[in-house]
Amino acid sequence: MQQSILGRLPLVLALPPPYTIHQLYKHVEDGFPDINEFIYAVDVLYVLGKLDVDLESGIVRHAA
């Protein structure tokens, strides 16, 4: 399970918000084989309503 996207989602949610996408990636990059997998995980969390992204500032927050 750890090798699937679903298994990696908790890594993304572990960093306390707020943060930028770049800060988030630097914090979790060792847990992902490449940046594409990281972006996919962020996309999944966004679609599931677990992350909010302010497109103007680039700040990510956990959804309420």
Sequence and secondary structure as in RCSB ss.txt:
>XXXX:A:sequence
MQQSILGRLPLVLALPPPYTIHQLYKHVEDGFPDINEFIYAVDVLYVLGKLDVDLESGIVRHAA
>XXXX:A:secstr
 TTSHHHHHHHHHTS S EEHHHHHHHHGGGSSSHHHHHHHHHHHHHTTSEEEETTTTEEEE  
